[in-house]
Amino acid sequence: MVTIRMSRTGTKKKPFYHIVVTDSRNKRDGRSIERLGFFNPGAIGQEVPLKLDVERINYWLSKGAQTSERVAKLLKDNAKAVTAA
């Protein structure tokens, strides 16, 4: 099954996550099909905490992709809510 989930990057104690489309059997930080945006939980000042490609997310959801719990919450909280979520 294809999943939309987060892939962790960044350094120790300073996480940064890419929102990616991947096969659910792949490792968390393993191979991905496409990057759809990022989430920076430690954003301060004028740094952007969340950026999503809503058009591509809608495309993958229409193809049957499932979201992880955390990504679903980020999509729900996003002001430009995803229509198919």
C-alpha atoms as one frame of an Amber mdcrd trajectory, in Angstrom:
protein
   0.000   0.000   0.000   1.168   3.543  -0.720   1.442   5.780   2.350   1.887
   9.504   2.921   4.076   9.844   6.007   6.997  11.742   7.523  10.666  10.955
   6.973  13.021  12.327   9.621  16.114  14.335   8.762  17.996  17.006  10.683
  20.410  16.620  13.536  20.252  15.171  17.003  17.644  17.028  19.119  16.717
  19.231  16.108  14.272  17.205  14.007  13.130  18.151  10.520  10.627  16.021
   8.638   9.925  15.613   4.936   6.354  14.663   4.019   6.820  11.827   1.515
   4.883   9.262  -0.479   6.328   5.795  -0.025   5.482   2.126  -0.077   4.354
   1.144   3.421   6.905  -1.702   3.472   9.874   0.699   3.186  11.759   1.954
   6.230  10.822   5.314   7.760  13.833   7.097   6.303  14.191   4.758   3.329
  13.310   5.086  -0.306  10.417   7.384  -1.194   8.377   7.900  -4.341   7.890
  11.669  -4.050   8.394  14.533  -1.581   5.253  16.549  -0.907   6.526  19.118
   1.576   8.125  19.472   4.983   7.377  19.968   8.671   9.774  21.862  10.937
   8.573  21.519  14.559  11.396  23.714  15.864  10.675  26.702  13.614  11.380
  30.034  15.287  11.114  33.581  14.039  10.309  33.811  10.363  11.102  30.181
   9.537   8.275  28.322   7.822   7.009  25.510  10.096   4.922  23.668   7.477
   4.856  23.587   3.687   2.638  21.210   1.707   1.989  20.642  -1.994  -1.791
  20.346  -1.618  -2.365  19.579  -5.312  -0.041  16.550  -5.236  -1.461  15.370
  -1.896  -4.951  15.420  -3.412  -3.621  13.479  -6.396  -2.114  10.725  -4.221
  -5.210  10.527  -2.018  -7.347  10.100  -5.145  -5.087   7.189  -6.164  -5.774
   5.436  -2.849  -2.819   6.499  -0.714  -3.331   6.391   3.061  -1.960   9.011
   5.453  -0.221   8.346   8.748  -1.917   9.631  11.895   0.473  12.564  12.288
   0.258  13.625   8.637  -3.548  13.425   8.781  -3.488  15.752  11.806  -1.172
  18.196  10.002  -3.475  18.200   6.973  -6.523  18.774   9.158  -4.858  21.637
  11.060  -3.606  23.250   7.846  -5.588  26.362   6.872  -5.753  25.183   3.236
  -7.378  21.896   4.211  -7.039  19.062   1.748 -10.397  18.431   0.091 -10.129
  14.640  -0.118  -8.870  14.105   3.433
